Every structure is written in structure tokens, then in C-alpha cells.
Amino acid sequence: MTETESKWDEKLKRFFKDYYWNEILQLANEYPDQRSLSVDFTDIEKFDRELSKEFLDHPEELIKAAEAALKEIDLPVEKSLEEAHVRVIRIPNRIPIRDLRSKHLSRFIAIEGMIRKATEVRPRITKAAFECLRCGHITFVDQNSFKFEEPFAGCEDENCGKKGPFKVRIEDSTFIDAQKLQIQESPENLKGGSQPQSLEVDSEDDLTGNVTPGDRVIINGILKSRQRTLKDGKSTFYDLVLEANSIEHLDKDYDELEITAEDEEEILELSHDPEIYNKIISSVAPSIYGYEDIKEALALQLFSGVVKNLPDGSRIRGDIHIMLVGDPGIAKSQLLRYVVKLSPRGVFTSGRSASASGLTAAAVKDDLNDGRWTIEGGALVMADMGIAAVDEMDKMKTEDKSALHEAMEQQTISIAKAGIIATLKSRCALLGAANPKYGRFDRYESLAEQISMPPALLSRFDLIFVLLDTPDHNMDTKIANHILQSHYAGELFEQRERLPGSHIKEDFVEAEMEVIEPVIQPELMRKYVAYARKNVFPVMEEDAKAYLISFYTDLRKTGESKNTPVPVTARQLEALVRLSEASARVRLSNTVTLEDAKRTIRIEMNCLKNVGVDPETGVLDADILASGTSMSQRNKIKILRDIIKKVSEKHPGAKAPLEEVYAIAENEHGIDRVHAEENIKKMKQRGDLLSPDQNHIRLV
């Protein structure tokens, strides 16, 4: 026993018996399957302030002393806790990765962030048994006392003493499981324009295999340094590495957001305000004028519905996916950025620069270990339990868009790359923005024809909003006044802050800022959302349930006739349930009321009128989003196919002249040339038609 261990031995034994006796008995019962005792640092502080300070300043010696004291405790069962560990949690010394300095070396610190990489768990040798191949003598060498390639001076046998050759006897050596991790700063904690910094972490024994890329954690451990090795020798620079003592998961409860008792009181008071919905809507991007219905939907997306884990093992998502489509220059990107700012966890990326692996996950060469392949989580993994905002989704490559299908519905990302087969969590809401193919949105064409996105992906969005830039004198005047007022307030603020001797008073600036000032400050809003998602799990009342069922069945009834399209599908009903739950969460209520149901039906119908209506018939048609083809289009395609078949039979080689097809379609069936050309183009793309030359077509 070292001097430090003997100094603290009795005090540590007393601490364990006073504070953790029941936990030690449980550990003894489950040992060796369970090998760690978790100790809360606040308990050490309560017991002895000097001891707690010693843990922070000299953690290596104190952890060894604590583990030695744990082994020596007399237990009522015949078991020895020889390989048991003491894991200290809730270390107060929490330091951002970018603020780590040489003064923190050898100190007990806590690092909060997101797991970026995790290598495979592999055995690491701790005590090597070297067999001399000359005399057969076995020498045991501790891992810290030699370089593995040059184990020791020579054979310990007095009659031999040779320097080799040796071989390692695996069966007589001692191993421990080891894993290298890389922890990165969480995206929501980054300041604008700064690159996220990361730190290498060594984990051993029962800490290994417990985290995957994308997990939010606090890792408590001892900060160490390792000298860099260059091609021409060793460097004077050292790399930082954290030797993990314990890992705390933050995945489920937004623990990274500290909500104090005062915050909770303010949140509860706010929830009882009858104007809470209007206040929250006004706090979403107040610098952007109007769009109240869209801001309301974005607010509901922040609060999210309730995730359901069913007894059969299946999972129903609670996250609400929203797509904004519209003309350029109408603040889509600003709305996305503001929502990410308000979300307790949010990631913003652009479709133009995002690849499939950048959004989902990538297989990369492991720079932590020996060059093996490892998984690195993308934007959707990093936004787990939050919101992933993807701007310019229409600019993404086709193969990149297909990577979103699983992430949106199953909320997992399956990887099969470089010999690695894995499934990562991406339990996030997707907020997308896209521009129409030809610049401006045409209200007389269906959405699927105007946006470069597959219908199967569009149908996974719970809400799709169309933002039109339509000239209107009254509205334009209000928007112009709002924009100029925002600029004026900003000018006043900048002049007062930066110009010495400015005569502008603070009260005047604050009064002018009021128009763009959020009713609820962003920091409080983030805490309000986190509190709601953590503590509120609403259940639907019978009248709300009956109202949603009645709305859905009545709408479906309009599609029962043979010649009418299916207006809505079960996907829209599930969206209504999620939105209703989110609406209840806004006021921190555990009950979904009839008012919530009415609110969400209003929002849903606003969307369906814009994107779910067949422009030719004015009737709701679910197939416009599900397949990209409305019922009226399908009927026209069927008619054109029959025309082409009949015309082909009259001509040699079964080739139908295009002009003859167009003429029959217009004169006999009322299909004008423009629609006939569009539908024939669709049939060609699907492989139903061939063009032997420019003037003829034939069926495949």
C-alpha cells in the first residue's frame, strides 16, 4: 500500500460503509458480472471537503486508494472484490474541450459532448508472460514498465541471462478490454463559424462497448498527455487524452440543459398563461413578418408528439417532419436557422453541400487506433432527440435523398460499409426547405411535378407548407415597414455600442427593438421545450379521439365512389395525433383536449389545400404526394395508352405517329396537347413507351 493509500484508507472505508453499504452488498452479489461501484461526488463533498478536494487534485492516487479500501471491506458474503472499480460521477469540474489547458493535466475533470467515433472493443495486455526460447523460463512484466517491442533487459533466470529470443504466452498473460473514443463538442454549444473540437478518450473494462456515435455523454476522467511521434523523431508537442473513469449518458432527458428551481417556477407560471400559444408563436423568428400558421407548426415541431414503444417491440415515432417549399427570397432559410437555435438539440446543414454519408453516417479509417474502419455519425445522428434542418433539399443528389427514407420513418440509420454492419439512432425531427424546379411555384401544377424530390420521400413529411411571393399592396406595406423597423433598431443598437459619445439612449433603443424582440427569450424557450419533452406525456381524451376519427372517416368517405380519388391516408391521421400531442405539450398538459384536435386539423387542412389538391379537379387526392400522380392523371395516362395501342395497330412496326395520337386525344377525349405531352413524357421515363425516332412512339 502506498503512502497516499494508507493515509486515506480508514477514511475511505468509513465513507463506503456510511454512504454506500447497500450498493456494496449488491455489487458483491452480482460480482463479477457487475464490477463497478458508482460514487456520487456530492456524497464525497458532504462526507469530507478535504477528501473531495484531494480527488480533484490527485485523482490517480485517490482512485487507487478508494479501490484498495473497497477490496479490504469485510463483507457478509464470501467474495473478494479484487477487480472492482470505483466510478466517480457528477464531477463539478466540467470544462469545454476548447478550454482545456496544461493546468488541467493530471486533474479530475468532466467533459460534456457527443461521441463522434468509437473503435471496436479489443483486449489490451496488462501483464505479459514472456517465455525465453533458450531456457523456457517465464518472466512476468507489467504493461507500464516496458515498451512492448523491447520488453526487458534479459531473461531473469540466473543460469541464462540472455536477451532473447522471447515469445508471449497468451494463456499466462493478463488482458483487459479496451476501447478508444472520440468525444466532440455538441453542435448546439458551438458559436457561429467555429469548428467543433474533439478529444481522444481511453476507456477500459466495463466502460467499453456502452456508447455509439451520436450518443450525448459526460465523460469523467483524468486528463493525460502523450508525446507526438514524427517521422524524424519525437516532437516537443503533446496530445491530450482523457482516461475515462465514468460515463454518464445524457441521451433521453436533455440533462445538458441546466434547469434551475427558478427556471422551473418561471416555466410553470408561463404554462398557465391563457396567451401561451400566441406568445410561443410570436417567439419563433420575430424578425420575420407574418407566417403565423407556419410558425405555429414549427412551434409544435419543437415540442414533438409522444414516442410509443409497443409491447411487440415496434416503435411509433413522435417527431414531426415539416417541409417548406416556395419562391426564393421569402425567409425559408432564416426560419430553419431560428428553429435550430430554439431546439434543445439542433443541427443545420445544406442539401447542396451534404452527402448521404454526411447526413447519415460514414465509414472512415480509424485514426485513433491501428487504421481499422470505424463508424462516424452524420448530421441526423448528431441531431438525435432534436431537430435536423436541411436547407435546399431539392439540390441533393438522388442517391443522397434515398438515404433519408429510413431515417425519417424508422428513425434509425442502418450501415453496411467496409465490412461494418451497424444501426445508429436518429430520433430527430426533419425540417426541410426546397425551391421549385423553375424558380417560382405554380399553384396550377401539382407539387410533385415542381420539386426535384421523389414522391415517396415527400409523403413522409407530416406537414408541407407552400410559401408564395404574391404582390399585395397592404401586405407588402406591412412587410416593408417591419423590415425597415428591424434595420433601424439594429442601426441604433450598433451606433450606441460602437460609437463613443453617441447621444442615443438605452431606453430609446429598447423601445425601438420591441418589434423584433421575442416575447419569450430564446434561452428560456429552449428550457421550456426541454422541460415539456422531458416531463409531459399527454393522453388523448375521448372527445378529441372521436373528433379526429370523425374528421378522417368523413374525408375518406368522399373517396368511396369508383371515379373519385382517395383524399387522405392513415399517414395523415398519424400526423394529426402527433400534432395534437405537441399542442397539449405547449401548455404542459398531460391531456389532449378537443381544442388541441381542432387546432391540428386546421393546420393540416391548410397544408392539404396547398399540396394535396389535384389542380385539374380541385379535389383532395392523397396519391399526389404518395406517388406523384393524381387520379385524373392516371386516367389520362390510361386513355393515352389505349389511343397509342389502337393507332399502332394501323401502322407498320407498331409505331404510332405522335401527331395522330395528340389529335385523337384532343378531339375525342378532351386532353389538350400540353397535358398529353407531359403524360407521354412520364410514360417514357417509367419505361412504358419507346421513341424509335422523334415523330413516333410505341408501347413496350
SULUR-V480199 format. One record per residue. N is the residue number from 1. SS is DSSP state (alpha for helix, beta for strand, coil for the rest). PHI is phi in whole degrees, -180 to 180 (NA if undefined). Layout:
n=N ss=SS phi=PHI
n=N ss=SS phi=PHI
This chain:
n=1 ss=coil phi=NA
n=2 ss=coil phi=-75
n=3 ss=alpha phi=-62
n=4 ss=alpha phi=-64
n=5 ss=alpha phi=-63
n=6 ss=alpha phi=-69
n=7 ss=alpha phi=-64
n=8 ss=alpha phi=-102
n=9 ss=alpha phi=-56
n=10 ss=alpha phi=-66
n=11 ss=alpha phi=-66
n=12 ss=alpha phi=-67
n=13 ss=alpha phi=-61
n=14 ss=alpha phi=-65
n=15 ss=alpha phi=-61
n=16 ss=alpha phi=-61
n=17 ss=alpha phi=-70
n=18 ss=alpha phi=-77
n=19 ss=alpha phi=-109
n=20 ss=coil phi=-132
n=21 ss=alpha phi=-63
n=22 ss=alpha phi=-63
n=23 ss=alpha phi=-66
n=24 ss=alpha phi=-68
n=25 ss=alpha phi=-63
n=26 ss=alpha phi=-65
n=27 ss=alpha phi=-61
n=28 ss=alpha phi=-62
n=29 ss=alpha phi=-68
n=30 ss=alpha phi=-98
n=31 ss=coil phi=-67
n=32 ss=coil phi=-94
n=33 ss=coil phi=-61
n=34 ss=coil phi=-108
n=35 ss=coil phi=-124
n=36 ss=beta phi=-130
n=37 ss=beta phi=-111
n=38 ss=beta phi=-84
n=39 ss=beta phi=-119
n=40 ss=beta phi=-80
n=41 ss=alpha phi=-59
n=42 ss=alpha phi=-63
n=43 ss=alpha phi=-68
n=44 ss=alpha phi=-65
n=45 ss=alpha phi=-62
n=46 ss=alpha phi=-64
n=47 ss=alpha phi=-72
n=48 ss=coil phi=-161
n=49 ss=alpha phi=-64
n=50 ss=alpha phi=-64
n=51 ss=alpha phi=-64
n=52 ss=alpha phi=-65
n=53 ss=alpha phi=-66
n=54 ss=alpha phi=-66
n=55 ss=alpha phi=-62
n=56 ss=alpha phi=-74
n=57 ss=alpha phi=-85
n=58 ss=coil phi=-132
n=59 ss=alpha phi=-65
n=60 ss=alpha phi=-60
n=61 ss=alpha phi=-67
n=62 ss=alpha phi=-70
n=63 ss=alpha phi=-67
n=64 ss=alpha phi=-62
n=65 ss=alpha phi=-64
n=66 ss=alpha phi=-66
n=67 ss=alpha phi=-68
n=68 ss=alpha phi=-66
n=69 ss=alpha phi=-66
n=70 ss=alpha phi=-63
n=71 ss=alpha phi=-67
n=72 ss=alpha phi=-87
n=73 ss=coil phi=-68
n=74 ss=coil phi=-73
n=75 ss=coil phi=-109
n=76 ss=coil phi=-75
n=77 ss=coil phi=-113
n=78 ss=coil phi=-83
n=79 ss=coil phi=-144
n=80 ss=coil phi=-112
n=81 ss=coil phi=-91
n=82 ss=coil phi=-62
n=83 ss=coil phi=-106
n=84 ss=coil phi=-75
n=85 ss=beta phi=-116
n=86 ss=beta phi=-106
n=87 ss=beta phi=-108
n=88 ss=beta phi=-94
n=89 ss=beta phi=-116
n=90 ss=coil phi=56
n=91 ss=coil phi=-69
n=92 ss=coil phi=-74
n=93 ss=coil phi=-81
n=94 ss=beta phi=-88
n=95 ss=coil phi=-127
n=96 ss=coil phi=-62
n=97 ss=alpha phi=-57
n=98 ss=alpha phi=-71
n=99 ss=alpha phi=-99
n=100 ss=coil phi=-69
n=101 ss=coil phi=-135
n=102 ss=alpha phi=-62
n=103 ss=alpha phi=-67
n=104 ss=alpha phi=-89
n=105 ss=coil phi=-60
n=106 ss=coil phi=66
n=107 ss=coil phi=-101
n=108 ss=beta phi=-85
n=109 ss=beta phi=-132
n=110 ss=beta phi=-120
n=111 ss=beta phi=-117
n=112 ss=beta phi=-103
n=113 ss=beta phi=174
n=114 ss=beta phi=-122
n=115 ss=beta phi=-70
n=116 ss=beta phi=-96
n=117 ss=beta phi=-138
n=118 ss=beta phi=-144
n=119 ss=coil phi=-77
n=120 ss=coil phi=-69
n=121 ss=coil phi=-81
n=122 ss=beta phi=-136
n=123 ss=beta phi=-71
n=124 ss=beta phi=-118
n=125 ss=beta phi=-74
n=126 ss=beta phi=-111
n=127 ss=beta phi=-138
n=128 ss=beta phi=-95
n=129 ss=beta phi=-102
n=130 ss=beta phi=-99
n=131 ss=beta phi=-103
n=132 ss=beta phi=-74
n=133 ss=coil phi=-78
n=134 ss=coil phi=-88
n=135 ss=coil phi=-116
n=136 ss=coil phi=86
n=137 ss=coil phi=-69
n=138 ss=beta phi=-107
n=139 ss=beta phi=-115
n=140 ss=beta phi=-97
n=141 ss=beta phi=-129
n=142 ss=beta phi=-70
n=143 ss=alpha phi=-61
n=144 ss=alpha phi=-84
n=145 ss=alpha phi=-105
n=146 ss=coil phi=-157
n=147 ss=beta phi=-87
n=148 ss=coil phi=-61
n=149 ss=coil phi=-76
n=150 ss=beta phi=-127
n=151 ss=coil phi=-63
n=152 ss=coil phi=-166
n=153 ss=coil phi=-64
n=154 ss=coil phi=-179
n=155 ss=coil phi=-64
n=156 ss=coil phi=-79
n=157 ss=coil phi=-69
n=158 ss=coil phi=-61
n=159 ss=coil phi=-82
n=160 ss=coil phi=-111
n=161 ss=coil phi=68
n=162 ss=coil phi=-76
n=163 ss=coil phi=-91
n=164 ss=coil phi=138
n=165 ss=coil phi=-76
n=166 ss=beta phi=-125
n=167 ss=beta phi=-137
n=168 ss=beta phi=-84
n=169 ss=coil phi=-91
n=170 ss=alpha phi=-57
n=171 ss=alpha phi=-66
n=172 ss=alpha phi=-102
n=173 ss=coil phi=-88
n=174 ss=beta phi=-110
n=175 ss=beta phi=-125
n=176 ss=beta phi=-139
n=177 ss=beta phi=-69
n=178 ss=beta phi=-139
n=179 ss=beta phi=-150
n=180 ss=beta phi=-102
n=181 ss=beta phi=-123
n=182 ss=beta phi=-127
n=183 ss=beta phi=-105
n=184 ss=beta phi=-124
n=185 ss=coil phi=-58
n=186 ss=coil phi=-67
n=187 ss=alpha phi=-58
n=188 ss=alpha phi=-72
n=189 ss=alpha phi=-93
n=190 ss=coil phi=-82
n=191 ss=coil phi=-85
n=192 ss=coil phi=-51
n=193 ss=coil phi=83
n=194 ss=coil phi=-88
n=195 ss=coil phi=-81
n=196 ss=coil phi=-65
n=197 ss=coil phi=-99
n=198 ss=beta phi=-131
n=199 ss=beta phi=-141
n=200 ss=beta phi=-81
n=201 ss=beta phi=-129
n=202 ss=beta phi=-102
n=203 ss=beta phi=-123
n=204 ss=beta phi=-136
n=205 ss=alpha phi=55
n=206 ss=alpha phi=-78
n=207 ss=alpha phi=-82
n=208 ss=coil phi=-78
n=209 ss=coil phi=73
n=210 ss=coil phi=-101
n=211 ss=coil phi=-131
n=212 ss=coil phi=-131
n=213 ss=coil phi=-54
n=214 ss=coil phi=102
n=215 ss=coil phi=-68
n=216 ss=beta phi=-92
n=217 ss=beta phi=-143
n=218 ss=beta phi=-117
n=219 ss=beta phi=-106
n=220 ss=beta phi=-98
n=221 ss=beta phi=-173
n=222 ss=beta phi=-105
n=223 ss=beta phi=-80
n=224 ss=beta phi=-122
n=225 ss=beta phi=-127
n=226 ss=beta phi=-132
n=227 ss=beta phi=-70
n=228 ss=beta phi=-73
n=229 ss=beta phi=-112
n=230 ss=beta phi=-105
n=231 ss=coil phi=-62
n=232 ss=coil phi=-102
n=233 ss=beta phi=131
n=234 ss=beta phi=-94
n=235 ss=beta phi=-93
n=236 ss=beta phi=-83
n=237 ss=beta phi=-92
n=238 ss=beta phi=-121
n=239 ss=beta phi=-94
n=240 ss=beta phi=-89
n=241 ss=beta phi=-143
n=242 ss=beta phi=-103
n=243 ss=beta phi=-88
n=244 ss=beta phi=-69
n=245 ss=beta phi=-106
n=246 ss=beta phi=-154
n=247 ss=beta phi=-128
n=248 ss=beta phi=-110
n=249 ss=beta phi=-86
n=250 ss=coil phi=-112
n=251 ss=coil phi=-54
n=252 ss=coil phi=-94
n=253 ss=coil phi=-113
n=254 ss=coil phi=52
n=255 ss=coil phi=-65
n=256 ss=coil phi=-70
n=257 ss=coil phi=-93
n=258 ss=coil phi=-82
n=259 ss=coil phi=-105
n=260 ss=coil phi=-79
n=261 ss=alpha phi=-62
n=262 ss=alpha phi=-67
n=263 ss=alpha phi=-61
n=264 ss=alpha phi=-62
n=265 ss=alpha phi=-62
n=266 ss=alpha phi=-67
n=267 ss=alpha phi=-64
n=268 ss=alpha phi=-65
n=269 ss=alpha phi=-64
n=270 ss=alpha phi=-65
n=271 ss=alpha phi=-66
n=272 ss=coil phi=-87
n=273 ss=coil phi=-70
n=274 ss=coil phi=-63
n=275 ss=coil phi=-97
n=276 ss=alpha phi=-59
n=277 ss=alpha phi=-64
n=278 ss=alpha phi=-64
n=279 ss=alpha phi=-66
n=280 ss=alpha phi=-70
n=281 ss=alpha phi=-62
n=282 ss=alpha phi=-69
n=283 ss=coil phi=-92
n=284 ss=coil phi=-94
n=285 ss=coil phi=47
n=286 ss=coil phi=-65
n=287 ss=coil phi=-75
n=288 ss=coil phi=-103
n=289 ss=coil phi=-79
n=290 ss=coil phi=78
n=291 ss=coil phi=56
n=292 ss=alpha phi=-60
n=293 ss=alpha phi=-66
n=294 ss=alpha phi=-71
n=295 ss=alpha phi=-63
n=296 ss=alpha phi=-64
n=297 ss=alpha phi=-64
n=298 ss=alpha phi=-66
n=299 ss=alpha phi=-64
n=300 ss=alpha phi=-65
n=301 ss=alpha phi=-63
n=302 ss=alpha phi=-60
n=303 ss=alpha phi=-80
n=304 ss=coil phi=69
n=305 ss=coil phi=-81
n=306 ss=coil phi=-98
n=307 ss=coil phi=-74
n=308 ss=beta phi=-115
n=309 ss=beta phi=-102
n=310 ss=coil phi=-85
n=311 ss=coil phi=-60
n=312 ss=coil phi=-81
n=313 ss=coil phi=94
n=314 ss=coil phi=-79
n=315 ss=beta phi=-132
n=316 ss=beta phi=-106
n=317 ss=coil phi=-68
n=318 ss=coil phi=-109
n=319 ss=coil phi=-71
n=320 ss=coil phi=-106
n=321 ss=coil phi=-95
n=322 ss=beta phi=-129
n=323 ss=beta phi=-122
n=324 ss=beta phi=-110
n=325 ss=beta phi=-121
n=326 ss=beta phi=173
n=327 ss=coil phi=-63
n=328 ss=coil phi=-69
n=329 ss=coil phi=78
n=330 ss=coil phi=-121
n=331 ss=coil phi=73
n=332 ss=alpha phi=-63
n=333 ss=alpha phi=-63
n=334 ss=alpha phi=-65
n=335 ss=alpha phi=-62
n=336 ss=alpha phi=-61
n=337 ss=alpha phi=-64
n=338 ss=alpha phi=-69
n=339 ss=alpha phi=-65
n=340 ss=alpha phi=-61
n=341 ss=alpha phi=-66
n=342 ss=alpha phi=-81
n=343 ss=coil phi=-70
n=344 ss=coil phi=-57
n=345 ss=coil phi=-137
n=346 ss=beta phi=-148
n=347 ss=beta phi=-133
n=348 ss=beta phi=-113
n=349 ss=beta phi=-147
n=350 ss=beta phi=-114
n=351 ss=coil phi=-63
n=352 ss=coil phi=-65
n=353 ss=coil phi=-108
n=354 ss=coil phi=-98
n=355 ss=coil phi=-100
n=356 ss=alpha phi=-60
n=357 ss=alpha phi=-72
n=358 ss=alpha phi=-70
n=359 ss=alpha phi=-84
n=360 ss=coil phi=-99
n=361 ss=beta phi=-162
n=362 ss=beta phi=-125
n=363 ss=beta phi=-96
n=364 ss=beta phi=-126
n=365 ss=beta phi=-67
n=366 ss=coil phi=-76
n=367 ss=coil phi=-89
n=368 ss=coil phi=-90
n=369 ss=coil phi=-127
n=370 ss=coil phi=-117
n=371 ss=coil phi=81
n=372 ss=coil phi=-72
n=373 ss=beta phi=-80
n=374 ss=beta phi=-143
n=375 ss=beta phi=-95
n=376 ss=beta phi=-123
n=377 ss=beta phi=-70
n=378 ss=coil phi=-97
n=379 ss=alpha phi=-62
n=380 ss=alpha phi=-70
n=381 ss=alpha phi=-74
n=382 ss=alpha phi=-67
n=383 ss=coil phi=-91
n=384 ss=coil phi=-50
n=385 ss=coil phi=68
n=386 ss=coil phi=-143
n=387 ss=beta phi=-126
n=388 ss=beta phi=-107
n=389 ss=beta phi=-102
n=390 ss=beta phi=-120
n=391 ss=beta phi=-84
n=392 ss=coil phi=51
n=393 ss=alpha phi=-63
n=394 ss=alpha phi=-67
n=395 ss=alpha phi=-86
n=396 ss=coil phi=-70
n=397 ss=coil phi=-70
n=398 ss=alpha phi=-58
n=399 ss=alpha phi=-68
n=400 ss=alpha phi=-74
n=401 ss=alpha phi=-64
n=402 ss=alpha phi=-64
n=403 ss=coil phi=-70
n=404 ss=alpha phi=-83
n=405 ss=alpha phi=-56
n=406 ss=alpha phi=-66
n=407 ss=alpha phi=-63
n=408 ss=alpha phi=-80
n=409 ss=alpha phi=-95
n=410 ss=coil phi=-80
n=411 ss=coil phi=60
n=412 ss=beta phi=-133
n=413 ss=beta phi=-128
n=414 ss=beta phi=-93
n=415 ss=beta phi=-115
n=416 ss=beta phi=-139
n=417 ss=beta phi=-136
n=418 ss=coil phi=51
n=419 ss=coil phi=79
n=420 ss=beta phi=-105
n=421 ss=beta phi=-117
n=422 ss=beta phi=-151
n=423 ss=beta phi=-127
n=424 ss=beta phi=-108
n=425 ss=beta phi=-88
n=426 ss=coil phi=-139
n=427 ss=coil phi=-80
n=428 ss=coil phi=-128
n=429 ss=beta phi=-87
n=430 ss=beta phi=-103
n=431 ss=beta phi=-116
n=432 ss=beta phi=-112
n=433 ss=beta phi=-136
n=434 ss=beta phi=-148
n=435 ss=coil phi=-107
n=436 ss=coil phi=-63
n=437 ss=coil phi=-56
n=438 ss=coil phi=-103
n=439 ss=coil phi=92
n=440 ss=coil phi=-115
n=441 ss=coil phi=-79
n=442 ss=coil phi=-105
n=443 ss=coil phi=-69
n=444 ss=coil phi=-97
n=445 ss=coil phi=-119
n=446 ss=coil phi=-74
n=447 ss=alpha phi=-61
n=448 ss=alpha phi=-60
n=449 ss=alpha phi=-79
n=450 ss=alpha phi=-105
n=451 ss=coil phi=-129
n=452 ss=coil phi=-81
n=453 ss=coil phi=-143
n=454 ss=coil phi=-65
n=455 ss=alpha phi=-57
n=456 ss=alpha phi=-61
n=457 ss=alpha phi=-79
n=458 ss=alpha phi=-61
n=459 ss=coil phi=-69
n=460 ss=coil phi=-82
n=461 ss=coil phi=-80
n=462 ss=coil phi=-71
n=463 ss=beta phi=-135
n=464 ss=beta phi=-126
n=465 ss=beta phi=-107
n=466 ss=beta phi=-106
n=467 ss=beta phi=-106
n=468 ss=coil phi=-106
n=469 ss=coil phi=-98
n=470 ss=coil phi=-105
n=471 ss=coil phi=-60
n=472 ss=coil phi=-152
n=473 ss=alpha phi=-57
n=474 ss=alpha phi=-63
n=475 ss=alpha phi=-67
n=476 ss=alpha phi=-61
n=477 ss=alpha phi=-64
n=478 ss=alpha phi=-64
n=479 ss=alpha phi=-64
n=480 ss=alpha phi=-62
n=481 ss=alpha phi=-60
n=482 ss=alpha phi=-65
n=483 ss=alpha phi=-62
n=484 ss=alpha phi=-68
n=485 ss=alpha phi=-64
n=486 ss=alpha phi=-62
n=487 ss=alpha phi=-66
n=488 ss=alpha phi=-63
n=489 ss=alpha phi=-62
n=490 ss=alpha phi=-66
n=491 ss=alpha phi=-64
n=492 ss=alpha phi=-61
n=493 ss=alpha phi=-63
n=494 ss=alpha phi=-64
n=495 ss=alpha phi=-64
n=496 ss=alpha phi=-66
n=497 ss=alpha phi=-76
n=498 ss=alpha phi=-105
n=499 ss=coil phi=-102
n=500 ss=coil phi=-61
n=501 ss=coil phi=78
n=502 ss=coil phi=-65
n=503 ss=coil phi=-89
n=504 ss=coil phi=-74
n=505 ss=coil phi=-90
n=506 ss=alpha phi=-61
n=507 ss=alpha phi=-62
n=508 ss=alpha phi=-67
n=509 ss=alpha phi=-62
n=510 ss=alpha phi=-63
n=511 ss=alpha phi=-65
n=512 ss=alpha phi=-73
n=513 ss=alpha phi=-75
n=514 ss=alpha phi=-56
n=515 ss=alpha phi=-66
n=516 ss=alpha phi=-111
n=517 ss=coil phi=-84
n=518 ss=coil phi=-66
n=519 ss=coil phi=-63
n=520 ss=coil phi=-111
n=521 ss=coil phi=-63
n=522 ss=alpha phi=-53
n=523 ss=alpha phi=-65
n=524 ss=alpha phi=-69
n=525 ss=alpha phi=-61
n=526 ss=alpha phi=-60
n=527 ss=alpha phi=-68
n=528 ss=alpha phi=-62
n=529 ss=alpha phi=-63
n=530 ss=alpha phi=-62
n=531 ss=alpha phi=-63
n=532 ss=alpha phi=-64
n=533 ss=alpha phi=-70
n=534 ss=alpha phi=-86
n=535 ss=alpha phi=-118
n=536 ss=coil phi=-115
n=537 ss=coil phi=-134
n=538 ss=coil phi=-69
n=539 ss=beta phi=-118
n=540 ss=beta phi=-80
n=541 ss=coil phi=-71
n=542 ss=alpha phi=-63
n=543 ss=alpha phi=-69
n=544 ss=alpha phi=-67
n=545 ss=alpha phi=-62
n=546 ss=alpha phi=-63
n=547 ss=alpha phi=-65
n=548 ss=alpha phi=-65
n=549 ss=alpha phi=-63
n=550 ss=alpha phi=-62
n=551 ss=alpha phi=-59
n=552 ss=alpha phi=-65
n=553 ss=alpha phi=-69
n=554 ss=alpha phi=-64
n=555 ss=alpha phi=-68
n=556 ss=alpha phi=-66
n=557 ss=alpha phi=-62
n=558 ss=coil phi=-68
n=559 ss=coil phi=-104
n=560 ss=coil phi=-76
n=561 ss=coil phi=-67
n=562 ss=coil phi=-62
n=563 ss=coil phi=-101
n=564 ss=coil phi=-114
n=565 ss=coil phi=-76
n=566 ss=coil phi=-76
n=567 ss=coil phi=-75
n=568 ss=coil phi=-142
n=569 ss=coil phi=-121
n=570 ss=alpha phi=-62
n=571 ss=alpha phi=-62
n=572 ss=alpha phi=-68
n=573 ss=alpha phi=-66
n=574 ss=alpha phi=-63
n=575 ss=alpha phi=-63
n=576 ss=alpha phi=-62
n=577 ss=alpha phi=-64
n=578 ss=alpha phi=-62
n=579 ss=alpha phi=-65
n=580 ss=alpha phi=-64
n=581 ss=alpha phi=-65
n=582 ss=alpha phi=-64
n=583 ss=alpha phi=-62
n=584 ss=alpha phi=-68
n=585 ss=alpha phi=-66
n=586 ss=alpha phi=-57
n=587 ss=coil phi=-101
n=588 ss=coil phi=57
n=589 ss=coil phi=-103
n=590 ss=coil phi=-92
n=591 ss=beta phi=-131
n=592 ss=beta phi=-90
n=593 ss=coil phi=-98
n=594 ss=alpha phi=-61
n=595 ss=alpha phi=-61
n=596 ss=alpha phi=-62
n=597 ss=alpha phi=-63
n=598 ss=alpha phi=-64
n=599 ss=alpha phi=-60
n=600 ss=alpha phi=-72
n=601 ss=alpha phi=-65
n=602 ss=alpha phi=-60
n=603 ss=alpha phi=-64
n=604 ss=alpha phi=-62
n=605 ss=alpha phi=-67
n=606 ss=alpha phi=-58
n=607 ss=alpha phi=-71
n=608 ss=alpha phi=-61
n=609 ss=alpha phi=-64
n=610 ss=alpha phi=-86
n=611 ss=alpha phi=-120
n=612 ss=coil phi=-106
n=613 ss=beta phi=-102
n=614 ss=coil phi=-70
n=615 ss=coil phi=-60
n=616 ss=coil phi=-80
n=617 ss=coil phi=-109
n=618 ss=coil phi=74
n=619 ss=coil phi=-108
n=620 ss=beta phi=-62
n=621 ss=coil phi=-141
n=622 ss=coil phi=-66
n=623 ss=alpha phi=-70
n=624 ss=alpha phi=-59
n=625 ss=alpha phi=-87
n=626 ss=alpha phi=-69
n=627 ss=coil phi=-125
n=628 ss=coil phi=84
n=629 ss=coil phi=-129
n=630 ss=coil phi=-79
n=631 ss=alpha phi=-63
n=632 ss=alpha phi=-63
n=633 ss=alpha phi=-67
n=634 ss=alpha phi=-61
n=635 ss=alpha phi=-64
n=636 ss=alpha phi=-64
n=637 ss=alpha phi=-62
n=638 ss=alpha phi=-64
n=639 ss=alpha phi=-63
n=640 ss=alpha phi=-61
n=641 ss=alpha phi=-63
n=642 ss=alpha phi=-66
n=643 ss=alpha phi=-62
n=644 ss=alpha phi=-61
n=645 ss=alpha phi=-64
n=646 ss=alpha phi=-66
n=647 ss=alpha phi=-66
n=648 ss=alpha phi=-62
n=649 ss=alpha phi=-66
n=650 ss=alpha phi=-84
n=651 ss=coil phi=-115
n=652 ss=alpha phi=-67
n=653 ss=alpha phi=73
n=654 ss=alpha phi=54
n=655 ss=coil phi=-102
n=656 ss=beta phi=-99
n=657 ss=beta phi=-65
n=658 ss=alpha phi=-60
n=659 ss=alpha phi=-62
n=660 ss=alpha phi=-67
n=661 ss=alpha phi=-63
n=662 ss=alpha phi=-62
n=663 ss=alpha phi=-65
n=664 ss=alpha phi=-64
n=665 ss=alpha phi=-60
n=666 ss=alpha phi=-80
n=667 ss=alpha phi=-78
n=668 ss=alpha phi=-100
n=669 ss=alpha phi=-124
n=670 ss=coil phi=73
n=671 ss=coil phi=-96
n=672 ss=coil phi=-69
n=673 ss=alpha phi=-61
n=674 ss=alpha phi=-60
n=675 ss=alpha phi=-70
n=676 ss=alpha phi=-64
n=677 ss=alpha phi=-63
n=678 ss=alpha phi=-61
n=679 ss=alpha phi=-70
n=680 ss=alpha phi=-66
n=681 ss=alpha phi=-62
n=682 ss=alpha phi=-62
n=683 ss=alpha phi=-64
n=684 ss=alpha phi=-66
n=685 ss=alpha phi=-62
n=686 ss=coil phi=-84
n=687 ss=coil phi=86
n=688 ss=coil phi=-84
n=689 ss=beta phi=-126
n=690 ss=beta phi=-124
n=691 ss=beta phi=-114
n=692 ss=beta phi=-63
n=693 ss=beta phi=-152
n=694 ss=coil phi=-69
n=695 ss=coil phi=-107
n=696 ss=beta phi=-132
n=697 ss=beta phi=-138
n=698 ss=beta phi=-149
n=699 ss=beta phi=-72
n=700 ss=coil phi=-82
